[in-house]
Amino acid sequence: MKVLICIGHVPDTTSKIKFIENDTKFNTTDIQYIIGPHEELVLTRLLDLRDAGNNMNITAITVGLAETENTLRKVLAMGADDAIRVNAEPTNAFFVAQQIAGVVKNGNYDLVITGKESIDYNSGQVAGMLAELLNFPSINTASKLEIQGEKLIFERETDLGKEVIEGVKPMIVSAGKGFAIEPRIPNMRGIMMSRKKSLAVLEPTQNGANTKIEKFYLPQPKGKCKMVATDNVPELVRLLHEDAKII
């Protein structure tokens, strides 16, 4: 089975976020980048399934400039078989989906899997756009994957409980939490082998940048916490009504 996993190259959650050029661009100075946490757990699950004896070739892909290759090399060190970088700045979700769709059309992949959303823009749009562009069936926010012969069995959580869905290849899946307990850590052998694995660089096939960022802004800082004695219910009610305005 050929699997394509879409990797996010995202700022570490401990990074201090700043904007430049009148708040229209993200300041990348001194920012540490990591693999998207959702994708890291997805890759861990795919590697576990492969180690369990499932015949699987895992290709990682990202849309990004040269600086994203360090992230892809870590993915290769974790155990992915090869990687693809589309040499373009990921200007918006539709552009990213267009580039990945072009790779999928030429690669005959059985399963294309993304994280449910990136942790920088949090748009959660790429998987749905891929499904539309490729006319593939799709499942969003899956929380579990099992392989039974030729069957792909997914689980997802809904407001009404858990759903178990049998996938039909080829298909698109976005994955949420639950795919793995914790990400796999690359070992020394994996790191050494990653240097010899293929990392192909492709030029973008078309320009779908039909949106632009008008302005970034940081959320308002949280106010100070007000402590209320456990036996002072009237004061708690007053604060919820007059200050928080939620009752």
C-alpha positions in Angstrom: 0.0 0.0 0.0 1.3 3.4 -0.9 0.7 6.1 1.7 1.3 9.8 1.3 1.4 11.7 4.6 1.1 15.5 4.4 3.6 17.1 6.9 3.2 20.5 8.5 6.3 22.6 9.1 5.0 24.7 12.0 6.4 27.0 14.8 7.2 25.3 18.1 4.4 26.1 20.5 6.9 27.7 22.9 7.9 30.3 20.3 7.1 33.9 20.9 4.9 35.1 18.0 5.5 38.5 16.5 4.4 40.2 13.3 6.1 42.7 10.9 5.3 45.0 8.0 2.3 46.6 9.6 1.1 43.2 11.0 0.7 41.7 7.6 3.5 39.1 7.9 4.7 36.6 10.5 8.2 37.3 11.9 10.2 34.1 11.4 13.3 35.4 13.2 14.5 33.1 16.0 11.5 30.7 15.5 12.1 27.0 16.0 10.1 24.8 13.7 8.7 21.3 14.3 6.7 18.6 12.7 3.0 19.3 13.1 1.9 17.4 16.3 -1.1 15.7 14.6 1.0 14.5 11.7 3.7 13.3 14.1 1.2 11.0 15.8 -0.2 9.9 12.4 3.3 9.0 11.2 3.9 7.0 14.4 0.8 5.0 13.9 1.7 4.3 10.2 5.1 3.1 11.3 3.6 0.9 14.0 1.3 -0.7 11.4 4.2 -1.3 9.0 6.3 -2.8 11.8 3.4 -5.1 12.5 3.9 -6.7 9.1 1.7 -4.6 6.8 3.2 -4.0 3.4 3.4 -0.2 3.3 5.5 2.5 1.6 5.3 5.8 3.5 6.1 9.0 1.6 6.0 12.4 3.4 5.2 15.6 1.5 5.3 19.2 2.4 4.8 22.4 0.4 7.6 24.8 1.5 10.9 26.4 0.8 14.3 25.0 1.4 14.2 25.6 5.2 11.5 22.9 5.5 13.9 20.2 4.6 15.1 19.8 8.2 11.6 18.9 9.2 11.3 16.4 6.4 14.7 14.9 7.3 13.3 14.3 10.9 10.3 12.6 9.3 12.7 10.3 7.4 14.7 9.7 10.6 11.5 8.6 12.3 11.0 6.0 9.6 9.3 7.3 6.5 10.6 5.7 3.3 11.0 8.9 1.2 9.9 12.5 1.0 8.8 15.2 -1.4 9.1 18.9 -1.1 7.1 21.2 -3.4 9.3 24.2 -3.8 6.9 27.0 -3.0 5.8 29.2 -0.1 2.5 27.8 1.3 0.5 30.9 0.7 -2.9 29.4 1.5 -4.8 26.1 1.9 -6.1 25.9 -1.6 -2.6 26.5 -3.1 -1.2 23.7 -0.9 -4.1 21.4 -1.8 -3.5 22.0 -5.5 0.2 21.1 -5.2 -0.4 17.9 -3.2 -3.3 16.9 -5.5 -0.9 17.1 -8.5 1.6 14.8 -6.7 -1.2 12.3 -5.8 -2.4 12.1 -9.4 1.1 11.1 -10.6 1.8 8.8 -7.7 -1.1 6.4 -7.5 -1.4 6.6 -3.7 -3.9 4.4 -1.9 -4.1 6.6 1.2 -3.5 10.3 1.6 -3.5 11.4 5.2 -3.2 14.8 6.9 -3.4 16.2 10.4 -6.9 17.6 11.2 -5.4 21.1 11.1 -2.0 22.8 11.4 -1.2 24.5 14.7 -0.3 27.8 13.1 -3.3 28.8 10.9 -5.7 26.1 12.3 -7.8 26.2 9.1 -8.4 22.5 8.7 -9.1 22.9 5.0 -6.5 21.0 3.0 -8.0 17.5 3.4 -11.4 18.5 2.3 -10.0 20.4 -0.7 -7.9 17.4 -1.7 -10.9 15.2 -1.6 -12.8 17.6 -3.9 -9.8 18.1 -6.3 -9.2 14.4 -6.6 -12.8 13.2 -6.3 -11.7 10.8 -3.6 -13.9 9.6 -0.7 -12.8 11.2 2.6 -13.0 11.0 6.4 -12.3 13.9 8.6 -10.9 14.0 12.2 -10.3 10.2 12.4 -9.0 9.1 15.8 -7.9 5.5 15.0 -6.6 3.4 12.1 -6.5 -0.4 11.8 -5.7 -2.5 8.8 -7.5 -5.8 8.2 -6.2 -7.4 5.0 -7.1 -4.9 2.3 -9.5 -3.0 4.5 -8.8 0.3 6.2 -10.9 0.6 9.4 -11.2 4.1 10.9 -12.7 5.3 14.1 -13.9 8.9 14.7 -15.6 10.6 17.6 -18.8 12.5 17.1 -21.3 14.3 19.3 -23.4 11.1 19.3 -20.5 8.7 20.1 -17.9 6.8 18.1 -18.2 5.9 14.5 -16.4 2.9 12.9 -15.9 3.4 9.1 -14.5 1.1 6.5 -12.4 3.0 4.0 -12.4 2.5 0.3 -9.0 3.0 -1.5 -7.9 5.5 -2.7 -9.1 7.9 -0.1 -8.3 11.1 1.9 -8.2 11.2 5.7 -7.6 13.9 8.2 -6.5 12.7 11.6 -7.1 14.1 15.0 -5.9 13.0 18.4 -5.8 9.3 19.3 -3.8 7.9 16.5 -0.9 7.3 18.9 -0.2 7.9 22.5 3.1 9.7 21.9 5.3 10.3 18.9 8.1 8.0 17.9 11.6 9.5 18.7 14.2 9.0 16.0 17.1 6.8 17.0 20.7 7.2 15.9 20.3 4.5 13.2 17.3 6.3 11.8 19.1 9.6 11.8 22.0 8.1 9.9 19.8 6.4 7.4 17.7 9.5 6.8 20.7 11.1 5.1 20.6 8.5 2.4 16.9 8.5 1.8 15.3 10.2 -1.2 14.1 13.8 -0.7 12.7 14.9 -4.1 12.2 18.6 -4.8 9.4 19.5 -7.3 8.5 22.8 -8.7 4.9 24.0 -8.2 2.5 23.1 -11.0 0.1 26.0 -10.8 -0.6 29.2 -8.8 -3.8 29.0 -6.7 -2.9 31.9 -4.4 -6.4 33.5 -4.6 -6.4 34.9 -1.1 -4.1 37.1 0.9 -3.5 38.0 4.5 -4.8 41.4 5.4 -3.7 41.6 9.0 -2.5 39.5 11.9 -3.2 40.3 15.5 -2.5 38.6 18.9 -5.4 37.6 21.2 -6.2 39.9 24.1 -4.3 39.0 27.2 -6.2 37.1 29.8 -7.4 39.1 32.9 -6.4 38.3 36.4 -8.0 35.4 38.1 -10.5 36.3 40.8 -10.7 33.9 43.7 -14.0 33.3 45.5 -14.5 31.4 48.7 -16.3 28.2 48.3 -19.1 29.3 50.7 -19.6 32.7 49.0 -22.0 31.6 46.2 -23.8 35.0 45.9 -20.4 36.7 45.1 -19.7 34.0 42.5 -23.1 34.6 40.9 -22.5 38.3 40.9 -19.2 38.0 39.2 -20.5 35.6 36.5 -23.4 38.0 35.9 -21.7 41.4 36.0 -18.1 40.8 35.1 -18.1 37.7 32.9 -21.6 38.4 31.6 -22.2 34.7 31.0 -25.4 34.4 33.1 
